[in-house]
Amino acid sequence: MPTFNSNLLITDLQQQTESFLNEAVQQWQMLPPATMLHKESPEKWSATQCLMHLNSYGLYYLPAIAKTIDEAKSKQVLHTKDFKSSWIGNYFTELMLPKDAAGTVRKMKAPKNHTPLANDNSDVAIATFIDQQEMLLQLLEKARGIDLRKATTPVSISKFIRLPVGDTFRFLIAHNYRHVLQAKRAIAHAKLQASGYKLQV
């Protein structure tokens, strides 16, 4: 399993999170709701639904990570120079990441409790996403003081499976990246249609 310098890993994850945050603040907030609600086809998600999906994960993982960090600090589970990923944490992370430079991802079905049924309130979805990314940046900074391997977080699909918090961060941010790319594709398609460009089928 890969081994990372703990501080460099956190810095890299912060930079990725800042890029998602900047996209939401500088781009998505400025778009008309119709663009954020556009779906390439009936079975695909709009950009708003992508954010709703991510927000549902943040609703679970951000408080869970915060609790893990607080418990680790109270138990003196202190910082170590290196972090070695667990096999399951690395597997979950790699599953989320694109397979190639074109951004192709492995198709998978979202769990029912994380599937966005509605397609509305784009302003709320964007604002919540921004708040969550800001909170994630704060948690990453707080995690510099703990052992990223020994401090563990239960995963959303089963409280009996616990990931090292370093892997929890890696998985969560890879998952964010996956659906940020998906949201950007939906937005690009909306802009093409709005411009009158006829897509080749």
Order of alpha helices (4+ residues) and beta strands (2+ residues): beta-alpha-alpha-alpha-beta-alpha-alpha-beta-beta-alpha
